[in-house]
Amino acid sequence: MDLENIGTLVVCKAKQKIGPDGKRVLEVHPNRREVPGGIPALVDVVTYERVLAKLKTNRVDKSHLPLDPEDYLLRGHIFCATCHYSMKPRTQKKGRLTKKGKDKSYPFYRCTNMQNKYSSCPSMTNIRTSPLDEIVWQECCMLFQRIDTLRAALQKELEVAVSALLEDTTGNEQIRTLEATIELAKREREKHAKGNYTHTLISEDIKKQEAQLVRFKEEVGTVMFETALNSYQQRVMGFWEFLNVMQGRYEQATFQEKRNAIEVLGVRVVVHEPVEVYGLREENAAVGEGQEWFSAREAAAVLGVTSKTIHRYRHEGTITHYKEEPHLLVHRDELLKLQQRGFIQRNTEEIVRSRVEITYSPAFGSQGNNLTSVPASLHTRRYMYVSACCTPGTL
């Protein structure tokens, strides 16, 4: 959207040039200038920035909606660590139900950088929504509970914003430019006799420049500073009000409240490639001492897997000591070997935590040249395999 909507006049926006391919291209003009308050504003700064934020997320939130949006809490906030592309909601459809009538399909996130074979993602990272969504929400709850720390961070951010507004020299530079222009015009006017056409023309121009200088000093000195400061304070207080509303009801929050919390906190989840980890499930049991041969169902119960996995291992050659009289029987040595090696663990909570990096960057700033447009990074957490480790910037 154009800055003219909030009363900022932009001079020399862009220029055309001929590119290497002979086509015309637009680029930012080297003499581009922004004049705050140069024209009447149509909307206030807060409304303008909210509209920009909404337009930015429309492509994610409104296009290609999944069949059940509530299955994907992190939609629009999860990215691939390999290619830095956004990961999109997908559903793995099994096409059949379990014996109890439960659908075997499950939702997951997948990197979609595959359109160009020369720049496509080599990893094609994917991860299931469960337990990732719950892990991220629990981290948000931990951040909400640290109200005192957040209060101090918000207060510090507000002080930095005020300092940036006070030290902003853009308006002062424009004032000095106008003063230098007026002084040059006065010197040029002295070279011509009074009553001369050139003398009269320069005098009229000086009057216009002096009137503009007076008006600009008033705007830079009071109005523009107060507007920017009020806009920033409204954003900080709005964020603080949201924290107070969410306090004590994190576990009972609805899906939409969780989405609002993720938007306000600026959650960004980066998913890394999986690392092969072998282990046994909790459902496994000890191999009986007096039993030498096990059926596929008995072997599956001992190893904590399904009988289908046992048959697949036999077809792949992983299980070599077996007999079929009249059904598949597996020797106990094979079970001991498999118990010692373990099975690939794909979606346990520890493995998911080892793959993700969660950052929080609530953006309170306003548009323009001020430093308040820089997001404030309140919290960064990178999970390392079993134990959680916080970066030096963690609160």
Secondary structure as UniProt FT lines:
FT   HELIX           3..6
FT   STRAND          8..11
FT   STRAND          14..18
FT   TURN            20..21
FT   STRAND          24..28
FT   TURN            30..31
FT   STRAND          33..36
FT   HELIX           45..61
FT   HELIX           69..71
FT   TURN            73..76
FT   STRAND          78..80
FT   TURN            81..83
FT   STRAND          86..92
FT   TURN            99..100
FT   STRAND          106..111
FT   TURN            117..119
FT   STRAND          126..128
FT   HELIX           129..145
FT   HELIX           147..167
FT   HELIX           170..190
FT   TURN            194..195
FT   HELIX           197..218
FT   HELIX           219..223
FT   HELIX           224..246
FT   TURN            247..248
FT   TURN            251..252
FT   HELIX           255..265
FT   STRAND          267..271
FT   STRAND          278..279
FT   TURN            282..283
FT   STRAND          293..295
FT   HELIX           296..303
FT   HELIX           307..316
FT   STRAND          322..324
FT   STRAND          328..331
FT   HELIX           332..341
FT   STRAND          343..344
FT   HELIX           349..355
FT   STRAND          356..360
FT   HELIX           371..373
FT   STRAND          379..384
FT   TURN            385..386
FT   STRAND          387..390
FT   TURN            392..393
//
